[in-house]
Amino acid sequence: MRLTSKAAAGALAMCLGGPVAASTEPALTFEQGQALAKKMACLGCHQVKAKRVGPGFTQVAQRYAGQPEAFEYLSQMIRQGGRGKWGAIPMPAQTQVSEQQAKALTHWILALEP
């Protein structure tokens, strides 16, 4: 799985301490996105394919597939938190996640296949 956002790849390189890809279009692999999600503690409440406390990332990708505003919305929800979209348990704000990291995670999540 490859994502072609230079901002996301740059953010991931900064988070993981090295280059993401040598090509002119940086890519975020599944493993790199998962490593970032783990580093940012996302996997404490989310799994990739199954619901834990919050929805699985593939469920999020499926719900927001094809929605042009999804990228900005989800990037903001990661940092600001949310309530009522996936049930009674709110997602707390993830203030430890930078804006660039949130965008990298969002690119990765939206590229996941359900």
C-alpha positions as CSV (number, residue, x, y, z in Angstrom):
1,M,0.0,0.0,0.0
2,R,1.5,3.3,-1.0
3,L,0.4,6.9,-0.3
4,T,1.7,9.8,-2.3
5,S,1.5,12.7,0.0
6,K,4.8,14.5,0.4
7,A,3.6,16.1,3.6
8,A,2.6,12.7,5.0
9,A,5.8,11.1,4.0
10,G,7.9,14.0,5.4
11,A,6.0,13.8,8.7
12,L,6.5,10.1,8.9
13,A,10.2,10.4,8.1
14,M,10.5,13.0,10.9
15,C,8.7,10.7,13.3
16,L,10.6,7.6,12.5
17,G,14.0,9.3,12.1
18,G,14.8,8.4,8.5
19,P,13.7,8.7,4.9
20,V,10.4,7.1,3.9
21,A,11.2,6.4,0.2
22,A,13.9,7.3,-2.3
23,S,11.5,8.1,-5.2
24,T,10.3,11.5,-6.2
25,E,6.8,10.6,-4.8
26,P,7.4,9.6,-1.2
27,A,5.2,6.7,-0.1
28,L,3.8,5.6,3.2
29,T,3.8,1.8,3.5
30,F,1.3,-0.1,5.6
31,E,4.1,-0.9,8.0
32,Q,5.3,2.7,8.3
33,G,1.7,3.9,9.0
34,Q,1.2,1.2,11.5
35,A,4.5,2.1,13.2
36,L,3.4,5.8,13.4
37,A,0.0,4.7,14.8
38,K,1.8,2.6,17.5
39,K,4.2,5.5,18.3
40,M,1.3,7.9,18.8
41,A,-0.6,5.4,21.0
42,C,-3.5,5.1,18.5
43,L,-3.4,1.4,18.8
44,G,-4.4,1.6,22.5
45,C,-7.9,2.3,21.4
46,H,-8.0,1.3,17.7
47,Q,-7.0,-1.8,15.7
48,V,-6.5,-1.8,12.0
49,K,-9.3,-4.2,11.0
50,A,-11.4,-4.6,14.1
51,K,-13.2,-2.5,16.7
52,R,-11.4,-2.1,20.0
53,V,-12.6,0.9,22.1
54,G,-12.9,2.9,18.9
55,P,-13.6,1.7,15.3
56,G,-11.0,-0.2,13.3
57,F,-9.1,2.0,10.9
58,T,-10.5,0.1,7.9
59,Q,-14.0,0.9,9.2
60,V,-13.0,4.6,9.3
61,A,-11.6,4.3,5.7
62,Q,-14.9,2.7,4.5
63,R,-17.1,5.2,6.2
64,Y,-15.3,8.2,4.7
65,A,-14.4,6.7,1.3
66,G,-14.9,9.2,-1.5
67,Q,-15.8,12.1,0.7
68,P,-13.7,15.1,-0.3
69,E,-13.8,16.7,3.1
70,A,-12.8,13.5,4.9
71,F,-9.1,14.2,5.0
72,E,-9.3,17.6,6.7
73,Y,-12.1,16.4,9.0
74,L,-10.3,13.3,10.2
75,S,-7.0,15.1,10.6
76,Q,-8.7,17.6,12.9
77,M,-10.6,14.8,14.8
78,I,-7.3,13.1,15.6
79,R,-6.0,16.2,17.3
80,Q,-9.2,17.6,18.7
81,G,-11.1,14.5,19.6
82,G,-14.7,13.8,18.8
83,R,-18.0,12.6,20.3
84,G,-21.0,10.7,19.0
85,K,-19.8,9.6,15.6
86,W,-19.0,6.0,16.5
87,G,-21.0,5.4,19.7
88,A,-21.2,6.6,23.3
89,I,-17.5,6.6,24.0
90,P,-15.8,9.9,23.0
91,M,-12.4,10.0,21.4
92,P,-10.2,12.3,23.6
93,A,-8.0,14.9,21.9
94,Q,-4.6,13.6,21.0
95,T,-2.5,16.6,21.8
96,Q,0.7,14.6,21.6
97,V,0.1,14.2,17.8
98,S,1.4,17.1,15.7
99,E,-0.5,18.4,12.8
100,Q,1.9,16.8,10.3
101,Q,1.6,13.5,12.2
102,A,-2.2,13.7,12.1
103,K,-2.1,14.3,8.4
104,A,0.3,11.3,7.9
105,L,-2.0,9.1,9.9
106,T,-5.1,10.3,8.0
107,H,-3.5,9.5,4.6
108,W,-2.6,6.1,5.9
109,I,-6.1,5.4,7.3
110,L,-8.0,6.6,4.3
111,A,-5.8,4.3,2.0
112,L,-6.6,1.2,4.0
113,E,-8.9,-1.3,2.3
114,P,-11.9,-2.5,4.3
